[in-house]
Amino acid sequence: MESLTLSKETTLHPPMITVCCICNKQRTGVYTWEPLDVSGDSEEIFTHGFCPDCIRQHYPKISNKIYKAYS
């Protein structure tokens, strides 16, 4: 029977940061978005989305459907 050995080395991935693809604000909570603040030697991974203000302004029809679904 083959034995398995677990390595003590674990690779931790940096957290993913959601950034609005229109205004570049970062999501800091469930309903909070703030200006993006990244240092030059940051190891964060970015993903994109839309902040509530930009989705309302640029995609009002979609925004109304989204907010009705979650109300």
N, CA, C and O atoms as a GROMACS GRO file, in nm:
protein
  284
    1MET      N    1   0.084  -0.119   0.000
    1MET     CA    2   0.000   0.000   0.000
    1MET      C    3   0.088   0.124   0.000
    1MET      O    4   0.186   0.133   0.074
    2GLU      N    5   0.052   0.218  -0.083
    2GLU     CA    6   0.127   0.342  -0.097
    2GLU      C    7   0.088   0.439   0.015
    2GLU      O    8  -0.030   0.455   0.045
    3SER      N    9   0.186   0.503   0.075
    3SER     CA   10   0.155   0.601   0.178
    3SER      C   11   0.159   0.741   0.118
    3SER      O   12   0.235   0.767   0.024
    4LEU      N   13   0.078   0.829   0.170
    4LEU     CA   14   0.072   0.967   0.123
    4LEU      C   15   0.138   1.058   0.225
    4LEU      O   16   0.118   1.045   0.346
    5THR      N   17   0.216   1.150   0.176
    5THR     CA   18   0.282   1.246   0.262
    5THR      C   19   0.232   1.385   0.227
    5THR      O   20   0.235   1.425   0.110
    6LEU      N   21   0.186   1.457   0.326
    6LEU     CA   22   0.140   1.594   0.303
    6LEU      C   23   0.255   1.691   0.322
    6LEU      O   24   0.330   1.682   0.420
    7SER      N   25   0.268   1.781   0.231
    7SER     CA   26   0.372   1.882   0.240
    7SER      C   27   0.328   1.991   0.337
    7SER      O   28   0.210   2.027   0.342
    8LYS      N   29   0.422   2.044   0.414
    8LYS     CA   30   0.390   2.153   0.505
    8LYS      C   31   0.387   2.287   0.432
    8LYS      O   32   0.339   2.387   0.486
    9GLU      N   33   0.438   2.288   0.309
    9GLU     CA   34   0.437   2.412   0.231
    9GLU      C   35   0.300   2.431   0.167
    9GLU      O   36   0.250   2.342   0.097
   10THR      N   37   0.242   2.545   0.191
   10THR     CA   38   0.112   2.576   0.134
   10THR      C   39   0.123   2.707   0.058
   10THR      O   40   0.178   2.805   0.108
   11THR      N   41   0.071   2.708  -0.061
   11THR     CA   42   0.071   2.831  -0.140
   11THR      C   43  -0.061   2.903  -0.117
   11THR      O   44  -0.168   2.850  -0.147
   12LEU      N   45  -0.052   3.022  -0.064
   12LEU     CA   46  -0.172   3.103  -0.044
   12LEU      C   47  -0.182   3.203  -0.157
   12LEU      O   48  -0.086   3.273  -0.188
   13HIS      N   49  -0.299   3.209  -0.218
   13HIS     CA   50  -0.321   3.304  -0.325
   13HIS      C   51  -0.368   3.436  -0.268
   13HIS      O   52  -0.447   3.438  -0.174
   14PRO      N   53  -0.321   3.546  -0.323
   14PRO     CA   54  -0.368   3.676  -0.275
   14PRO      C   55  -0.517   3.692  -0.304
   14PRO      O   56  -0.570   3.631  -0.396
   15PRO      N   57  -0.584   3.774  -0.225
   15PRO     CA   58  -0.729   3.791  -0.246
   15PRO      C   59  -0.759   3.859  -0.379
   15PRO      O   60  -0.681   3.939  -0.430
   16MET      N   61  -0.874   3.825  -0.434
   16MET     CA   62  -0.919   3.890  -0.557
   16MET      C   63  -0.993   4.018  -0.522
   16MET      O   64  -1.075   4.020  -0.430
   17ILE      N   65  -0.964   4.123  -0.593
   17ILE     CA   66  -1.026   4.252  -0.568
   17ILE      C   67  -1.115   4.286  -0.687
   17ILE      O   68  -1.070   4.288  -0.801
   18THR      N   69  -1.243   4.313  -0.659
   18THR     CA   70  -1.336   4.350  -0.765
   18THR      C   71  -1.325   4.500  -0.791
   18THR      O   72  -1.335   4.581  -0.698
   19VAL      N   73  -1.305   4.535  -0.917
   19VAL     CA   74  -1.289   4.675  -0.958
   19VAL      C   75  -1.396   4.707  -1.062
   19VAL      O   76  -1.417   4.630  -1.156
   20CYS      N   77  -1.462   4.820  -1.047
   20CYS     CA   78  -1.561   4.863  -1.146
   20CYS      C   79  -1.488   4.892  -1.278
   20CYS      O   80  -1.390   4.967  -1.280
   21CYS      N   81  -1.537   4.832  -1.386
   21CYS     CA   82  -1.469   4.849  -1.515
   21CYS      C   83  -1.497   4.985  -1.580
   21CYS      O   84  -1.443   5.014  -1.686
   22ILE      N   85  -1.580   5.068  -1.518
   22ILE     CA   86  -1.605   5.202  -1.573
   22ILE      C   87  -1.533   5.308  -1.490
   22ILE      O   88  -1.458   5.389  -1.546
   23CYS      N   89  -1.555   5.311  -1.359
   23CYS     CA   90  -1.499   5.418  -1.276
   23CYS      C   91  -1.375   5.376  -1.196
   23CYS      O   92  -1.312   5.460  -1.131
   24ASN      N   93  -1.340   5.248  -1.199
   24ASN     CA   94  -1.222   5.193  -1.131
   24ASN      C   95  -1.228   5.199  -0.979
   24ASN      O   96  -1.124   5.197  -0.913
   25LYS      N   97  -1.348   5.206  -0.921
   25LYS     CA   98  -1.359   5.196  -0.776
   25LYS      C   99  -1.348   5.048  -0.739
   25LYS      O  100  -1.386   4.961  -0.818
   26GLN      N  101  -1.296   5.021  -0.619
   26GLN     CA  102  -1.287   4.883  -0.574
   26GLN      C  103  -1.397   4.851  -0.475
   26GLN      O  104  -1.438   4.936  -0.396
   27ARG      N  105  -1.443   4.729  -0.480
   27ARG     CA  106  -1.548   4.685  -0.388
   27ARG      C  107  -1.484   4.653  -0.254
   27ARG      O  108  -1.393   4.571  -0.245
   28THR      N  109  -1.532   4.720  -0.149
   28THR     CA  110  -1.475   4.702  -0.016
   28THR      C  111  -1.569   4.630   0.079
   28THR      O  112  -1.532   4.598   0.192
   29GLY      N  113  -1.690   4.605   0.035
   29GLY     CA  114  -1.789   4.536   0.116
   29GLY      C  115  -1.904   4.495   0.027
   29GLY      O  116  -1.897   4.509  -0.095
   30VAL      N  117  -2.010   4.446   0.087
   30VAL     CA  118  -2.124   4.402   0.008
   30VAL      C  119  -2.184   4.516  -0.071
   30VAL      O  120  -2.216   4.500  -0.189
   31TYR      N  121  -2.201   4.632  -0.008
   31TYR     CA  122  -2.263   4.746  -0.075
   31TYR      C  123  -2.173   4.868  -0.079
   31TYR      O  124  -2.221   4.979  -0.103
   32THR      N  125  -2.043   4.852  -0.056
   32THR     CA  126  -1.955   4.969  -0.051
   32THR      C  127  -1.847   4.960  -0.158
   32THR      O  128  -1.786   4.855  -0.180
   33TRP      N  129  -1.826   5.071  -0.224
   33TRP     CA  130  -1.724   5.084  -0.328
   33TRP      C  131  -1.645   5.211  -0.299
   33TRP      O  132  -1.704   5.315  -0.270
   34GLU      N  133  -1.512   5.204  -0.305
   34GLU     CA  134  -1.425   5.317  -0.276
   34GLU      C  135  -1.319   5.330  -0.384
   34GLU      O  136  -1.294   5.235  -0.458
   35PRO      N  137  -1.255   5.447  -0.396
   35PRO     CA  138  -1.149   5.463  -0.496
   35PRO      C  139  -1.040   5.357  -0.480
   35PRO      O  140  -1.004   5.319  -0.368
   36LEU      N  141  -0.989   5.310  -0.591
   36LEU     CA  142  -0.887   5.206  -0.593
   36LEU      C  143  -0.758   5.257  -0.534
   36LEU      O  144  -0.711   5.365  -0.571
   37ASP      N  145  -0.699   5.180  -0.444
   37ASP     CA  146  -0.573   5.217  -0.380
   37ASP      C  147  -0.481   5.096  -0.386
   37ASP      O  148  -0.498   5.000  -0.310
   38VAL      N  149  -0.383   5.100  -0.476
   38VAL     CA  150  -0.292   4.988  -0.493
   38VAL      C  151  -0.149   5.039  -0.486
   38VAL      O  152  -0.114   5.138  -0.550
   39SER      N  153  -0.068   4.970  -0.407
   39SER     CA  154   0.073   5.007  -0.400
   39SER      C  155   0.146   4.951  -0.522
   39SER      O  156   0.094   4.861  -0.589
   40GLY      N  157   0.263   5.002  -0.552
   40GLY     CA  158   0.338   4.962  -0.670
   40GLY      C  159   0.379   4.816  -0.671
   40GLY      O  160   0.383   4.755  -0.778
   41ASP      N  161   0.409   4.758  -0.556
   41ASP     CA  162   0.454   4.618  -0.550
   41ASP      C  163   0.346   4.528  -0.492
   41ASP      O  164   0.374   4.438  -0.414
   42SER      N  165   0.224   4.552  -0.531
   42SER     CA  166   0.110   4.476  -0.484
   42SER      C  167   0.102   4.340  -0.554
   42SER      O  168   0.136   4.329  -0.672
   43GLU      N  169   0.057   4.237  -0.483
   43GLU     CA  170   0.042   4.104  -0.541
   43GLU      C  171  -0.106   4.066  -0.554
   43GLU      O  172  -0.138   3.949  -0.570
   44GLU      N  173  -0.193   4.163  -0.548
   44GLU     CA  174  -0.336   4.135  -0.556
   44GLU      C  175  -0.377   4.094  -0.696
   44GLU      O  176  -0.313   4.131  -0.795
   45ILE      N  177  -0.485   4.018  -0.703
   45ILE     CA  178  -0.542   3.976  -0.830
   45ILE      C  179  -0.671   4.053  -0.848
   45ILE      O  180  -0.753   4.061  -0.757
   46PHE      N  181  -0.689   4.110  -0.966
   46PHE     CA  182  -0.807   4.192  -0.992
   46PHE      C  183  -0.907   4.119  -1.080
   46PHE      O  184  -0.870   4.044  -1.171
   47THR      N  185  -1.034   4.143  -1.052
   47THR     CA  186  -1.143   4.097  -1.136
   47THR      C  187  -1.231   4.218  -1.161
   47THR      O  188  -1.218   4.319  -1.092
   48HIS      N  189  -1.320   4.211  -1.256
   48HIS     CA  190  -1.398   4.330  -1.288
   48HIS      C  191  -1.546   4.308  -1.264
   48HIS      O  192  -1.594   4.195  -1.255
   49GLY      N  193  -1.616   4.418  -1.254
   49GLY     CA  194  -1.760   4.417  -1.235
   49GLY      C  195  -1.809   4.560  -1.254
   49GLY      O  196  -1.738   4.643  -1.310
   50PHE      N  197  -1.930   4.587  -1.210
   50PHE     CA  198  -1.987   4.721  -1.218
   50PHE      C  199  -2.031   4.764  -1.079
   50PHE      O  200  -2.097   4.688  -1.008
   51CYS      N  201  -1.994   4.886  -1.040
   51CYS     CA  202  -2.045   4.938  -0.914
   51CYS      C  203  -2.191   4.979  -0.936
   51CYS      O  204  -2.230   5.003  -1.050
   52PRO      N  205  -2.271   4.988  -0.831
   52PRO     CA  206  -2.413   5.023  -0.845
   52PRO      C  207  -2.436   5.156  -0.918
   52PRO      O  208  -2.530   5.168  -0.997
   53ASP      N  209  -2.353   5.256  -0.892
   53ASP     CA  210  -2.371   5.386  -0.957
   53ASP      C  211  -2.352   5.376  -1.109
   53ASP      O  212  -2.431   5.432  -1.185
   54CYS      N  213  -2.248   5.307  -1.152
   54CYS     CA  214  -2.220   5.296  -1.296
   54CYS      C  215  -2.322   5.209  -1.367
   54CYS      O  216  -2.361   5.240  -1.480
   55ILE      N  217  -2.367   5.101  -1.304
   55ILE     CA  218  -2.466   5.017  -1.372
   55ILE      C  219  -2.599   5.092  -1.386
   55ILE      O  220  -2.669   5.076  -1.486
   56ARG      N  221  -2.634   5.174  -1.286
   56ARG     CA  222  -2.756   5.256  -1.298
   56ARG      C  223  -2.744   5.360  -1.409
   56ARG      O  224  -2.838   5.382  -1.485
   57GLN      N  225  -2.627   5.422  -1.419
   57GLN     CA  226  -2.607   5.529  -1.516
   57GLN      C  227  -2.594   5.475  -1.659
   57GLN      O  228  -2.653   5.531  -1.752
   58HIS      N  229  -2.519   5.368  -1.678
   58HIS     CA  230  -2.488   5.321  -1.813
   58HIS      C  231  -2.582   5.210  -1.864
   58HIS      O  232  -2.598   5.192  -1.984
   59TYR      N  233  -2.643   5.136  -1.771
   59TYR     CA  234  -2.732   5.025  -1.809
   59TYR      C  235  -2.859   5.028  -1.725
   59TYR      O  236  -2.882   4.937  -1.646
   60PRO      N  237  -2.942   5.132  -1.739
   60PRO     CA  238  -3.059   5.148  -1.652
   60PRO      C  239  -3.161   5.033  -1.661
   60PRO      O  240  -3.220   4.995  -1.560
   61LYS      N  241  -3.183   4.978  -1.781
   61LYS     CA  242  -3.281   4.870  -1.796
   61LYS      C  243  -3.236   4.745  -1.721
   61LYS      O  244  -3.316   4.681  -1.652
   62ILE      N  245  -3.111   4.711  -1.734
   62ILE     CA  246  -3.057   4.595  -1.664
   62ILE      C  247  -3.056   4.621  -1.514
   62ILE      O  248  -3.090   4.534  -1.434
   63SER      N  249  -3.018   4.741  -1.477
   63SER     CA  250  -3.011   4.778  -1.336
   63SER      C  251  -3.147   4.762  -1.268
   63SER      O  252  -3.154   4.711  -1.156
   64ASN      N  253  -3.254   4.806  -1.334
   64ASN     CA  254  -3.388   4.793  -1.276
   64ASN      C  255  -3.425   4.647  -1.255
   64ASN      O  256  -3.484   4.612  -1.152
   65LYS      N  257  -3.391   4.560  -1.350
   65LYS     CA  258  -3.421   4.418  -1.337
   65LYS      C  259  -3.342   4.356  -1.223
   65LYS      O  260  -3.395   4.275  -1.147
   66ILE      N  261  -3.216   4.393  -1.211
   66ILE     CA  262  -3.131   4.338  -1.105
   66ILE      C  263  -3.185   4.379  -0.968
   66ILE      O  264  -3.200   4.295  -0.880
   67TYR      N  265  -3.213   4.506  -0.951
   67TYR     CA  266  -3.256   4.554  -0.821
   67TYR      C  267  -3.397   4.506  -0.784
   67TYR      O  268  -3.427   4.489  -0.666
   68LYS      N  269  -3.484   4.483  -0.883
   68LYS     CA  270  -3.616   4.426  -0.854
   68LYS      C  271  -3.603   4.280  -0.809
   68LYS      O  272  -3.676   4.236  -0.721
   69ALA      N  273  -3.510   4.207  -0.870
   69ALA     CA  274  -3.489   4.066  -0.835
   69ALA      C  275  -3.437   4.049  -0.692
   69ALA      O  276  -3.470   3.951  -0.626
   70TYR      N  277  -3.358   4.144  -0.646
   70TYR     CA  278  -3.298   4.133  -0.513
   70TYR      C  279  -3.372   4.214  -0.406
   70TYR      O  280  -3.327   4.221  -0.292
   71SER      N  281  -3.484   4.274  -0.442
   71SER     CA  282  -3.561   4.354  -0.345
   71SER      C  283  -3.662   4.269  -0.272
   71SER      O  284  -3.735   4.320  -0.186
   0.00000   0.00000   0.00000
